[in-house]
Amino acid sequence: MKRYTVAASWVVLGVALAAALLCLPTLPNRIPIHWNAAGEIDGWGGRLTALLLPAVGLGLNLLFALLPKIDPRRKNYAWFDTAYGAFRLIFALFWLGLVLFTLVSAYRPAALTGRLLLAAVGALFCGLGACMPRFAPNYFVGIRTPWTLDSETVWRRTHLLGGRIWFFGGLVWMPAGLLLPSSFLLPALAALIVLLAIVPCAASYLYWRRDGGKSD
């Protein structure tokens, strides 16, 4: 399964690059690169920015391919290779959506609202949350705190909790990103990010203390 999802991630990002190359000759000199909380364009870049986005996505996917080779716990990747491949594919699909959204907005700036990007971020959180409980201890992917890295039991419990929080947090955020008033949007996003980051990290310490601070 892993080899199919990994291959699919390269294909998806290749499609993103091909779309950018195909559109490049006809793109306007300025293309949108940033949207404010109201979903309106408030930042512009040059035409070549359209190539930068897929190039960054391909570079990150290459990095994801190299991480298991340099991780001191690289043997553990065999235990979650399917989840890791799914993680790479989910990221690639999100990046393809970002590239296509930018290209459509370049031709018709008023056709799409930046709120769609916020909803897509929620979908990304859902996908990562679904993968998270299957991650085995490693130094690059997942919730890496001193306590999860010290104990496989704490790692497992933390990622089960974290996966649920990320999945349901993303599920809530998808409609919220589209519907919340602009004045509430950034505080709500900041609160969600704090929830996704702080709660699992704090839980990992509490799990570790509950086990008496013992390493596995």
mmCIF file of the C-alpha atoms, coordinates in Angstrom:
data_MODEL
# 
_entry.id   MODEL 
# 
loop_
_atom_site.group_PDB 
_atom_site.id 
_atom_site.type_symbol 
_atom_site.label_atom_id 
_atom_site.label_alt_id 
_atom_site.label_comp_id 
_atom_site.label_asym_id 
_atom_site.label_entity_id 
_atom_site.label_seq_id 
_atom_site.pdbx_PDB_ins_code 
_atom_site.Cartn_x 
_atom_site.Cartn_y 
_atom_site.Cartn_z 
_atom_site.occupancy 
_atom_site.B_iso_or_equiv 
_atom_site.pdbx_formal_charge 
_atom_site.auth_seq_id 
_atom_site.auth_comp_id 
_atom_site.auth_asym_id 
_atom_site.auth_atom_id 
_atom_site.pdbx_PDB_model_num 
ATOM 1   C CA . MET A 1 1   ? 0.000   0.000  0.000   1.00 0.00 ? 1   MET A CA 1 
ATOM 2   C CA . LYS A 1 2   ? 2.811   2.417  0.879   1.00 0.00 ? 2   LYS A CA 1 
ATOM 3   C CA . ARG A 1 3   ? 4.398   2.347  -2.553  1.00 0.00 ? 3   ARG A CA 1 
ATOM 4   C CA . TYR A 1 4   ? 1.077   3.213  -4.185  1.00 0.00 ? 4   TYR A CA 1 
ATOM 5   C CA . THR A 1 5   ? 0.392   6.178  -1.911  1.00 0.00 ? 5   THR A CA 1 
ATOM 6   C CA . VAL A 1 6   ? 3.968   7.422  -2.228  1.00 0.00 ? 6   VAL A CA 1 
ATOM 7   C CA . ALA A 1 7   ? 3.827   7.133  -6.023  1.00 0.00 ? 7   ALA A CA 1 
ATOM 8   C CA . ALA A 1 8   ? 0.451   8.880  -5.969  1.00 0.00 ? 8   ALA A CA 1 
ATOM 9   C CA . SER A 1 9   ? 1.926   11.764 -3.951  1.00 0.00 ? 9   SER A CA 1 
ATOM 10  C CA . TRP A 1 10  ? 4.551   12.342 -6.654  1.00 0.00 ? 10  TRP A CA 1 
ATOM 11  C CA . VAL A 1 11  ? 1.926   12.118 -9.392  1.00 0.00 ? 11  VAL A CA 1 
ATOM 12  C CA . VAL A 1 12  ? -0.339  14.614 -7.625  1.00 0.00 ? 12  VAL A CA 1 
ATOM 13  C CA . LEU A 1 13  ? 2.490   17.114 -7.161  1.00 0.00 ? 13  LEU A CA 1 
ATOM 14  C CA . GLY A 1 14  ? 3.593   16.504 -10.752 1.00 0.00 ? 14  GLY A CA 1 
ATOM 15  C CA . VAL A 1 15  ? 0.082   17.445 -11.868 1.00 0.00 ? 15  VAL A CA 1 
ATOM 16  C CA . ALA A 1 16  ? 0.389   20.641 -9.822  1.00 0.00 ? 16  ALA A CA 1 
ATOM 17  C CA . LEU A 1 17  ? 3.670   21.510 -11.560 1.00 0.00 ? 17  LEU A CA 1 
ATOM 18  C CA . ALA A 1 18  ? 2.261   20.627 -14.997 1.00 0.00 ? 18  ALA A CA 1 
ATOM 19  C CA . ALA A 1 19  ? -0.780  22.842 -14.389 1.00 0.00 ? 19  ALA A CA 1 
ATOM 20  C CA . ALA A 1 20  ? 1.461   25.750 -13.406 1.00 0.00 ? 20  ALA A CA 1 
ATOM 21  C CA . LEU A 1 21  ? 3.696   25.274 -16.458 1.00 0.00 ? 21  LEU A CA 1 
ATOM 22  C CA . LEU A 1 22  ? 0.685   25.012 -18.750 1.00 0.00 ? 22  LEU A CA 1 
ATOM 23  C CA . CYS A 1 23  ? -0.822  28.227 -17.402 1.00 0.00 ? 23  CYS A CA 1 
ATOM 24  C CA . LEU A 1 24  ? 2.419   30.189 -17.144 1.00 0.00 ? 24  LEU A CA 1 
ATOM 25  C CA . PRO A 1 25  ? 2.414   31.756 -20.652 1.00 0.00 ? 25  PRO A CA 1 
ATOM 26  C CA . THR A 1 26  ? -1.090  33.154 -20.212 1.00 0.00 ? 26  THR A CA 1 
ATOM 27  C CA . LEU A 1 27  ? -0.980  34.177 -16.553 1.00 0.00 ? 27  LEU A CA 1 
ATOM 28  C CA . PRO A 1 28  ? -1.262  37.888 -15.739 1.00 0.00 ? 28  PRO A CA 1 
ATOM 29  C CA . ASN A 1 29  ? 1.871   39.659 -14.536 1.00 0.00 ? 29  ASN A CA 1 
ATOM 30  C CA . ARG A 1 30  ? 0.526   39.695 -10.985 1.00 0.00 ? 30  ARG A CA 1 
ATOM 31  C CA . ILE A 1 31  ? -1.072  36.718 -9.265  1.00 0.00 ? 31  ILE A CA 1 
ATOM 32  C CA . PRO A 1 32  ? -2.652  36.541 -5.792  1.00 0.00 ? 32  PRO A CA 1 
ATOM 33  C CA . ILE A 1 33  ? -0.543  34.983 -3.042  1.00 0.00 ? 33  ILE A CA 1 
ATOM 34  C CA . HIS A 1 34  ? -2.371  35.947 0.156   1.00 0.00 ? 34  HIS A CA 1 
ATOM 35  C CA . TRP A 1 35  ? -5.951  36.383 1.387   1.00 0.00 ? 35  TRP A CA 1 
ATOM 36  C CA . ASN A 1 36  ? -7.176  38.225 4.481   1.00 0.00 ? 36  ASN A CA 1 
ATOM 37  C CA . ALA A 1 37  ? -9.654  36.976 7.098   1.00 0.00 ? 37  ALA A CA 1 
ATOM 38  C CA . ALA A 1 38  ? -12.571 38.191 4.981   1.00 0.00 ? 38  ALA A CA 1 
ATOM 39  C CA . GLY A 1 39  ? -11.393 35.974 2.126   1.00 0.00 ? 39  GLY A CA 1 
ATOM 40  C CA . GLU A 1 40  ? -10.212 38.938 0.037   1.00 0.00 ? 40  GLU A CA 1 
ATOM 41  C CA . ILE A 1 41  ? -6.901  39.095 -1.795  1.00 0.00 ? 41  ILE A CA 1 
ATOM 42  C CA . ASP A 1 42  ? -4.428  41.331 0.023   1.00 0.00 ? 42  ASP A CA 1 
ATOM 43  C CA . GLY A 1 43  ? -1.101  40.156 -1.391  1.00 0.00 ? 43  GLY A CA 1 
ATOM 44  C CA . TRP A 1 44  ? 0.270   39.756 -4.912  1.00 0.00 ? 44  TRP A CA 1 
ATOM 45  C CA . GLY A 1 45  ? 3.322   38.162 -6.466  1.00 0.00 ? 45  GLY A CA 1 
ATOM 46  C CA . GLY A 1 46  ? 4.939   37.891 -9.860  1.00 0.00 ? 46  GLY A CA 1 
ATOM 47  C CA . ARG A 1 47  ? 3.914   35.398 -12.510 1.00 0.00 ? 47  ARG A CA 1 
ATOM 48  C CA . LEU A 1 48  ? 6.760   33.033 -11.631 1.00 0.00 ? 48  LEU A CA 1 
ATOM 49  C CA . THR A 1 49  ? 5.254   32.581 -8.178  1.00 0.00 ? 49  THR A CA 1 
ATOM 50  C CA . ALA A 1 50  ? 2.957   30.070 -9.852  1.00 0.00 ? 50  ALA A CA 1 
ATOM 51  C CA . LEU A 1 51  ? 5.992   27.798 -10.342 1.00 0.00 ? 51  LEU A CA 1 
ATOM 52  C CA . LEU A 1 52  ? 7.321   28.380 -6.847  1.00 0.00 ? 52  LEU A CA 1 
ATOM 53  C CA . LEU A 1 53  ? 4.313   26.772 -5.162  1.00 0.00 ? 53  LEU A CA 1 
ATOM 54  C CA . PRO A 1 54  ? 4.537   23.338 -6.852  1.00 0.00 ? 54  PRO A CA 1 
ATOM 55  C CA . ALA A 1 55  ? 8.333   23.446 -6.589  1.00 0.00 ? 55  ALA A CA 1 
ATOM 56  C CA . VAL A 1 56  ? 8.064   23.879 -2.814  1.00 0.00 ? 56  VAL A CA 1 
ATOM 57  C CA . GLY A 1 57  ? 5.566   21.009 -2.651  1.00 0.00 ? 57  GLY A CA 1 
ATOM 58  C CA . LEU A 1 58  ? 7.898   18.717 -4.582  1.00 0.00 ? 58  LEU A CA 1 
ATOM 59  C CA . GLY A 1 59  ? 10.806  19.765 -2.368  1.00 0.00 ? 59  GLY A CA 1 
ATOM 60  C CA . LEU A 1 60  ? 8.846   18.966 0.786   1.00 0.00 ? 60  LEU A CA 1 
ATOM 61  C CA . ASN A 1 61  ? 7.825   15.582 -0.593  1.00 0.00 ? 61  ASN A CA 1 
ATOM 62  C CA . LEU A 1 62  ? 11.474  14.852 -1.308  1.00 0.00 ? 62  LEU A CA 1 
ATOM 63  C CA . LEU A 1 63  ? 12.261  15.800 2.280   1.00 0.00 ? 63  LEU A CA 1 
ATOM 64  C CA . PHE A 1 64  ? 9.551   13.409 3.496   1.00 0.00 ? 64  PHE A CA 1 
ATOM 65  C CA . ALA A 1 65  ? 11.242  10.668 1.458   1.00 0.00 ? 65  ALA A CA 1 
ATOM 66  C CA . LEU A 1 66  ? 14.635  11.391 3.046   1.00 0.00 ? 66  LEU A CA 1 
ATOM 67  C CA . LEU A 1 67  ? 13.534  11.674 6.682   1.00 0.00 ? 67  LEU A CA 1 
ATOM 68  C CA . PRO A 1 68  ? 13.160  7.911  7.300   1.00 0.00 ? 68  PRO A CA 1 
ATOM 69  C CA . LYS A 1 69  ? 16.694  7.380  6.036   1.00 0.00 ? 69  LYS A CA 1 
ATOM 70  C CA . ILE A 1 70  ? 18.301  9.777  8.534   1.00 0.00 ? 70  ILE A CA 1 
ATOM 71  C CA . ASP A 1 71  ? 16.056  9.180  11.535  1.00 0.00 ? 71  ASP A CA 1 
ATOM 72  C CA . PRO A 1 72  ? 17.899  7.329  14.353  1.00 0.00 ? 72  PRO A CA 1 
ATOM 73  C CA . ARG A 1 73  ? 14.671  5.362  14.783  1.00 0.00 ? 73  ARG A CA 1 
ATOM 74  C CA . ARG A 1 74  ? 14.350  4.602  11.085  1.00 0.00 ? 74  ARG A CA 1 
ATOM 75  C CA . LYS A 1 75  ? 13.533  0.946  11.763  1.00 0.00 ? 75  LYS A CA 1 
ATOM 76  C CA . ASN A 1 76  ? 10.234  2.048  13.317  1.00 0.00 ? 76  ASN A CA 1 
ATOM 77  C CA . TYR A 1 77  ? 9.015   3.426  9.990   1.00 0.00 ? 77  TYR A CA 1 
ATOM 78  C CA . ALA A 1 78  ? 8.321   -0.139 8.888   1.00 0.00 ? 78  ALA A CA 1 
ATOM 79  C CA . TRP A 1 79  ? 5.580   -0.227 11.545  1.00 0.00 ? 79  TRP A CA 1 
ATOM 80  C CA . PHE A 1 80  ? 3.711   2.748  10.114  1.00 0.00 ? 80  PHE A CA 1 
ATOM 81  C CA . ASP A 1 81  ? 4.755   2.864  6.468   1.00 0.00 ? 81  ASP A CA 1 
ATOM 82  C CA . THR A 1 82  ? 1.113   2.798  5.300   1.00 0.00 ? 82  THR A CA 1 
ATOM 83  C CA . ALA A 1 83  ? 0.197   5.742  7.552   1.00 0.00 ? 83  ALA A CA 1 
ATOM 84  C CA . TYR A 1 84  ? 3.324   7.619  6.497   1.00 0.00 ? 84  TYR A CA 1 
ATOM 85  C CA . GLY A 1 85  ? 2.488   7.098  2.829   1.00 0.00 ? 85  GLY A CA 1 
ATOM 86  C CA . ALA A 1 86  ? -1.068  8.302  3.487   1.00 0.00 ? 86  ALA A CA 1 
ATOM 87  C CA . PHE A 1 87  ? 0.333   11.360 5.267   1.00 0.00 ? 87  PHE A CA 1 
ATOM 88  C CA . ARG A 1 88  ? 2.420   12.216 2.197   1.00 0.00 ? 88  ARG A CA 1 
ATOM 89  C CA . LEU A 1 89  ? -0.529  11.751 -0.147  1.00 0.00 ? 89  LEU A CA 1 
ATOM 90  C CA . ILE A 1 90  ? -2.838  13.903 2.005   1.00 0.00 ? 90  ILE A CA 1 
ATOM 91  C CA . PHE A 1 91  ? -0.237  16.652 2.043   1.00 0.00 ? 91  PHE A CA 1 
ATOM 92  C CA . ALA A 1 92  ? 0.197   16.397 -1.745  1.00 0.00 ? 92  ALA A CA 1 
ATOM 93  C CA . LEU A 1 93  ? -3.557  16.656 -2.349  1.00 0.00 ? 93  LEU A CA 1 
ATOM 94  C CA . PHE A 1 94  ? -3.747  19.719 -0.124  1.00 0.00 ? 94  PHE A CA 1 
ATOM 95  C CA . TRP A 1 95  ? -0.846  21.287 -2.030  1.00 0.00 ? 95  TRP A CA 1 
ATOM 96  C CA . LEU A 1 96  ? -2.447  20.541 -5.389  1.00 0.00 ? 96  LEU A CA 1 
ATOM 97  C CA . GLY A 1 97  ? -5.596  22.281 -4.179  1.00 0.00 ? 97  GLY A CA 1 
ATOM 98  C CA . LEU A 1 98  ? -3.520  25.287 -3.113  1.00 0.00 ? 98  LEU A CA 1 
ATOM 99  C CA . VAL A 1 99  ? -1.851  25.508 -6.541  1.00 0.00 ? 99  VAL A CA 1 
ATOM 100 C CA . LEU A 1 100 ? -5.127  25.159 -8.451  1.00 0.00 ? 100 LEU A CA 1 
ATOM 101 C CA . PHE A 1 101 ? -6.822  27.702 -6.194  1.00 0.00 ? 101 PHE A CA 1 
ATOM 102 C CA . THR A 1 102 ? -4.004  30.183 -6.891  1.00 0.00 ? 102 THR A CA 1 
ATOM 103 C CA . LEU A 1 103 ? -4.167  29.619 -10.654 1.00 0.00 ? 103 LEU A CA 1 
ATOM 104 C CA . VAL A 1 104 ? -7.942  30.083 -10.830 1.00 0.00 ? 104 VAL A CA 1 
ATOM 105 C CA . SER A 1 105 ? -7.684  33.215 -8.681  1.00 0.00 ? 105 SER A CA 1 
ATOM 106 C CA . ALA A 1 106 ? -4.967  34.587 -10.960 1.00 0.00 ? 106 ALA A CA 1 
ATOM 107 C CA . TYR A 1 107 ? -7.333  34.513 -13.937 1.00 0.00 ? 107 TYR A CA 1 
ATOM 108 C CA . ARG A 1 108 ? -10.468 35.503 -12.043 1.00 0.00 ? 108 ARG A CA 1 
ATOM 109 C CA . PRO A 1 109 ? -9.582  37.153 -8.719  1.00 0.00 ? 109 PRO A CA 1 
ATOM 110 C CA . ALA A 1 110 ? -13.208 37.477 -7.655  1.00 0.00 ? 110 ALA A CA 1 
ATOM 111 C CA . ALA A 1 111 ? -14.211 33.912 -8.569  1.00 0.00 ? 111 ALA A CA 1 
ATOM 112 C CA . LEU A 1 112 ? -13.066 32.247 -5.335  1.00 0.00 ? 112 LEU A CA 1 
ATOM 113 C CA . THR A 1 113 ? -12.961 33.346 -1.717  1.00 0.00 ? 113 THR A CA 1 
ATOM 114 C CA . GLY A 1 114 ? -9.936  32.804 0.476   1.00 0.00 ? 114 GLY A CA 1 
ATOM 115 C CA . ARG A 1 115 ? -12.311 31.229 2.990   1.00 0.00 ? 115 ARG A CA 1 
ATOM 116 C CA . LEU A 1 116 ? -12.062 28.060 0.889   1.00 0.00 ? 116 LEU A CA 1 
ATOM 117 C CA . LEU A 1 117 ? -8.396  27.829 1.845   1.00 0.00 ? 117 LEU A CA 1 
ATOM 118 C CA . LEU A 1 118 ? -9.334  27.908 5.517   1.00 0.00 ? 118 LEU A CA 1 
ATOM 119 C CA . ALA A 1 119 ? -11.817 25.098 4.959   1.00 0.00 ? 119 ALA A CA 1 
ATOM 120 C CA . ALA A 1 120 ? -9.074  23.147 3.163   1.00 0.00 ? 120 ALA A CA 1 
ATOM 121 C CA . VAL A 1 121 ? -6.825  23.588 6.206   1.00 0.00 ? 121 VAL A CA 1 
ATOM 122 C CA . GLY A 1 122 ? -9.550  21.952 8.272   1.00 0.00 ? 122 GLY A CA 1 
ATOM 123 C CA . ALA A 1 123 ? -9.635  19.029 5.838   1.00 0.00 ? 123 ALA A CA 1 
ATOM 124 C CA . LEU A 1 124 ? -5.838  18.756 6.170   1.00 0.00 ? 124 LEU A CA 1 
ATOM 125 C CA . PHE A 1 125 ? -6.164  18.588 9.959   1.00 0.00 ? 125 PHE A CA 1 
ATOM 126 C CA . CYS A 1 126 ? -8.744  15.808 9.577   1.00 0.00 ? 126 CYS A CA 1 
ATOM 127 C CA . GLY A 1 127 ? -6.466  13.800 7.314   1.00 0.00 ? 127 GLY A CA 1 
ATOM 128 C CA . LEU A 1 128 ? -3.438  14.174 9.571   1.00 0.00 ? 128 LEU A CA 1 
ATOM 129 C CA . GLY A 1 129 ? -5.542  13.311 12.604  1.00 0.00 ? 129 GLY A CA 1 
ATOM 130 C CA . ALA A 1 130 ? -6.682  10.101 10.928  1.00 0.00 ? 130 ALA A CA 1 
ATOM 131 C CA . CYS A 1 131 ? -3.050  9.095  10.289  1.00 0.00 ? 131 CYS A CA 1 
ATOM 132 C CA . MET A 1 132 ? -1.652  10.115 13.668  1.00 0.00 ? 132 MET A CA 1 
ATOM 133 C CA . PRO A 1 133 ? -2.718  7.136  15.851  1.00 0.00 ? 133 PRO A CA 1 
ATOM 134 C CA . ARG A 1 134 ? -0.794  4.802  13.523  1.00 0.00 ? 134 ARG A CA 1 
ATOM 135 C CA . PHE A 1 135 ? 2.540   6.621  13.848  1.00 0.00 ? 135 PHE A CA 1 
ATOM 136 C CA . ALA A 1 136 ? 5.305   4.710  15.656  1.00 0.00 ? 136 ALA A CA 1 
ATOM 137 C CA . PRO A 1 137 ? 7.971   6.538  17.720  1.00 0.00 ? 137 PRO A CA 1 
ATOM 138 C CA . ASN A 1 138 ? 10.314  8.593  15.546  1.00 0.00 ? 138 ASN A CA 1 
ATOM 139 C CA . TYR A 1 139 ? 12.068  11.958 15.619  1.00 0.00 ? 139 TYR A CA 1 
ATOM 140 C CA . PHE A 1 140 ? 10.358  13.725 12.711  1.00 0.00 ? 140 PHE A CA 1 
ATOM 141 C CA . VAL A 1 141 ? 6.643   12.924 12.421  1.00 0.00 ? 141 VAL A CA 1 
ATOM 142 C CA . GLY A 1 142 ? 3.987   13.178 15.099  1.00 0.00 ? 142 GLY A CA 1 
ATOM 143 C CA . ILE A 1 143 ? 3.816   14.645 18.605  1.00 0.00 ? 143 ILE A CA 1 
ATOM 144 C CA . ARG A 1 144 ? 7.445   14.573 19.668  1.00 0.00 ? 144 ARG A CA 1 
ATOM 145 C CA . THR A 1 145 ? 7.805   15.605 23.291  1.00 0.00 ? 145 THR A CA 1 
ATOM 146 C CA . PRO A 1 146 ? 10.401  14.383 25.825  1.00 0.00 ? 146 PRO A CA 1 
ATOM 147 C CA . TRP A 1 147 ? 7.712   12.135 27.312  1.00 0.00 ? 147 TRP A CA 1 
ATOM 148 C CA . THR A 1 148 ? 6.448   10.536 24.095  1.00 0.00 ? 148 THR A CA 1 
ATOM 149 C CA . LEU A 1 149 ? 10.034  9.865  22.998  1.00 0.00 ? 149 LEU A CA 1 
ATOM 150 C CA . ASP A 1 150 ? 10.830  8.366  26.390  1.00 0.00 ? 150 ASP A CA 1 
ATOM 151 C CA . SER A 1 151 ? 7.978   5.859  26.464  1.00 0.00 ? 151 SER A CA 1 
ATOM 152 C CA . GLU A 1 152 ? 6.256   3.947  23.680  1.00 0.00 ? 152 GLU A CA 1 
ATOM 153 C CA . THR A 1 153 ? 3.162   3.626  25.875  1.00 0.00 ? 153 THR A CA 1 
ATOM 154 C CA . VAL A 1 154 ? 2.987   7.398  26.292  1.00 0.00 ? 154 VAL A CA 1 
ATOM 155 C CA . TRP A 1 155 ? 3.597   7.843  22.553  1.00 0.00 ? 155 TRP A CA 1 
ATOM 156 C CA . ARG A 1 156 ? 0.710   5.519  21.733  1.00 0.00 ? 156 ARG A CA 1 
ATOM 157 C CA . ARG A 1 157 ? -1.744  7.117  24.160  1.00 0.00 ? 157 ARG A CA 1 
ATOM 158 C CA . THR A 1 158 ? -0.781  10.646 23.152  1.00 0.00 ? 158 THR A CA 1 
ATOM 159 C CA . HIS A 1 159 ? -1.184  9.972  19.442  1.00 0.00 ? 159 HIS A CA 1 
ATOM 160 C CA . LEU A 1 160 ? -4.529  8.279  19.957  1.00 0.00 ? 160 LEU A CA 1 
ATOM 161 C CA . LEU A 1 161 ? -5.778  11.365 21.813  1.00 0.00 ? 161 LEU A CA 1 
ATOM 162 C CA . GLY A 1 162 ? -4.020  13.789 19.460  1.00 0.00 ? 162 GLY A CA 1 
ATOM 163 C CA . GLY A 1 163 ? -5.430  12.068 16.401  1.00 0.00 ? 163 GLY A CA 1 
ATOM 164 C CA . ARG A 1 164 ? -8.964  12.449 17.711  1.00 0.00 ? 164 ARG A CA 1 
ATOM 165 C CA . ILE A 1 165 ? -8.431  16.113 18.607  1.00 0.00 ? 165 ILE A CA 1 
ATOM 166 C CA . TRP A 1 166 ? -6.919  16.899 15.198  1.00 0.00 ? 166 TRP A CA 1 
ATOM 167 C CA . PHE A 1 167 ? -9.613  14.995 13.308  1.00 0.00 ? 167 PHE A CA 1 
ATOM 168 C CA . PHE A 1 168 ? -12.606 16.481 15.099  1.00 0.00 ? 168 PHE A CA 1 
ATOM 169 C CA . GLY A 1 169 ? -10.946 19.899 15.344  1.00 0.00 ? 169 GLY A CA 1 
ATOM 170 C CA . GLY A 1 170 ? -10.530 19.899 11.582  1.00 0.00 ? 170 GLY A CA 1 
ATOM 171 C CA . LEU A 1 171 ? -14.090 18.678 11.133  1.00 0.00 ? 171 LEU A CA 1 
ATOM 172 C CA . VAL A 1 172 ? -15.370 21.637 13.138  1.00 0.00 ? 172 VAL A CA 1 
ATOM 173 C CA . TRP A 1 173 ? -13.025 24.068 11.442  1.00 0.00 ? 173 TRP A CA 1 
ATOM 174 C CA . MET A 1 174 ? -14.144 23.301 7.870   1.00 0.00 ? 174 MET A CA 1 
ATOM 175 C CA . PRO A 1 175 ? -17.576 24.974 8.184   1.00 0.00 ? 175 PRO A CA 1 
ATOM 176 C CA . ALA A 1 176 ? -16.242 27.507 10.704  1.00 0.00 ? 176 ALA A CA 1 
ATOM 177 C CA . GLY A 1 177 ? -13.644 28.717 8.215   1.00 0.00 ? 177 GLY A CA 1 
ATOM 178 C CA . LEU A 1 178 ? -16.394 29.374 5.715   1.00 0.00 ? 178 LEU A CA 1 
ATOM 179 C CA . LEU A 1 179 ? -19.061 30.820 7.993   1.00 0.00 ? 179 LEU A CA 1 
ATOM 180 C CA . LEU A 1 180 ? -17.502 32.599 10.970  1.00 0.00 ? 180 LEU A CA 1 
ATOM 181 C CA . PRO A 1 181 ? -17.575 36.421 10.895  1.00 0.00 ? 181 PRO A CA 1 
ATOM 182 C CA . SER A 1 182 ? -14.202 37.897 9.935   1.00 0.00 ? 182 SER A CA 1 
ATOM 183 C CA . SER A 1 183 ? -13.714 39.490 13.362  1.00 0.00 ? 183 SER A CA 1 
ATOM 184 C CA . PHE A 1 184 ? -13.875 36.064 15.044  1.00 0.00 ? 184 PHE A CA 1 
ATOM 185 C CA . LEU A 1 185 ? -11.933 34.129 12.437  1.00 0.00 ? 185 LEU A CA 1 
ATOM 186 C CA . LEU A 1 186 ? -8.320  34.768 13.429  1.00 0.00 ? 186 LEU A CA 1 
ATOM 187 C CA . PRO A 1 187 ? -8.913  34.387 17.203  1.00 0.00 ? 187 PRO A CA 1 
ATOM 188 C CA . ALA A 1 188 ? -10.816 31.162 16.521  1.00 0.00 ? 188 ALA A CA 1 
ATOM 189 C CA . LEU A 1 189 ? -8.010  29.818 14.320  1.00 0.00 ? 189 LEU A CA 1 
ATOM 190 C CA . ALA A 1 190 ? -5.411  30.762 16.952  1.00 0.00 ? 190 ALA A CA 1 
ATOM 191 C CA . ALA A 1 191 ? -7.483  28.988 19.620  1.00 0.00 ? 191 ALA A CA 1 
ATOM 192 C CA . LEU A 1 192 ? -7.765  25.887 17.453  1.00 0.00 ? 192 LEU A CA 1 
ATOM 193 C CA . ILE A 1 193 ? -4.013  25.778 16.832  1.00 0.00 ? 193 ILE A CA 1 
ATOM 194 C CA . VAL A 1 194 ? -3.354  26.139 20.568  1.00 0.00 ? 194 VAL A CA 1 
ATOM 195 C CA . LEU A 1 195 ? -5.795  23.292 21.218  1.00 0.00 ? 195 LEU A CA 1 
ATOM 196 C CA . LEU A 1 196 ? -4.142  21.058 18.620  1.00 0.00 ? 196 LEU A CA 1 
ATOM 197 C CA . ALA A 1 197 ? -0.648  21.785 19.928  1.00 0.00 ? 197 ALA A CA 1 
ATOM 198 C CA . ILE A 1 198 ? -0.969  22.264 23.685  1.00 0.00 ? 198 ILE A CA 1 
ATOM 199 C CA . VAL A 1 199 ? -3.516  19.628 24.703  1.00 0.00 ? 199 VAL A CA 1 
ATOM 200 C CA . PRO A 1 200 ? -1.642  16.594 23.285  1.00 0.00 ? 200 PRO A CA 1 
ATOM 201 C CA . CYS A 1 201 ? 1.694   17.900 24.620  1.00 0.00 ? 201 CYS A CA 1 
ATOM 202 C CA . ALA A 1 202 ? 0.238   18.433 28.094  1.00 0.00 ? 202 ALA A CA 1 
ATOM 203 C CA . ALA A 1 203 ? -1.458  15.035 27.936  1.00 0.00 ? 203 ALA A CA 1 
ATOM 204 C CA . SER A 1 204 ? 1.850   13.353 27.094  1.00 0.00 ? 204 SER A CA 1 
ATOM 205 C CA . TYR A 1 205 ? 3.371   14.702 30.311  1.00 0.00 ? 205 TYR A CA 1 
ATOM 206 C CA . LEU A 1 206 ? 0.348   13.621 32.363  1.00 0.00 ? 206 LEU A CA 1 
ATOM 207 C CA . TYR A 1 207 ? 0.448   10.133 30.849  1.00 0.00 ? 207 TYR A CA 1 
ATOM 208 C CA . TRP A 1 208 ? 4.165   9.925  31.651  1.00 0.00 ? 208 TRP A CA 1 
ATOM 209 C CA . ARG A 1 209 ? 3.597   11.046 35.245  1.00 0.00 ? 209 ARG A CA 1 
ATOM 210 C CA . ARG A 1 210 ? 0.748   8.542  35.625  1.00 0.00 ? 210 ARG A CA 1 
ATOM 211 C CA . ASP A 1 211 ? 3.173   5.790  34.639  1.00 0.00 ? 211 ASP A CA 1 
ATOM 212 C CA . GLY A 1 212 ? 5.586   6.986  37.309  1.00 0.00 ? 212 GLY A CA 1 
ATOM 213 C CA . GLY A 1 213 ? 7.991   8.562  34.855  1.00 0.00 ? 213 GLY A CA 1 
ATOM 214 C CA . LYS A 1 214 ? 9.178   5.153  33.686  1.00 0.00 ? 214 LYS A CA 1 
ATOM 215 C CA . SER A 1 215 ? 10.723  4.545  30.283  1.00 0.00 ? 215 SER A CA 1 
ATOM 216 C CA . ASP A 1 216 ? 9.613   1.531  28.249  1.00 0.00 ? 216 ASP A CA 1 
# 
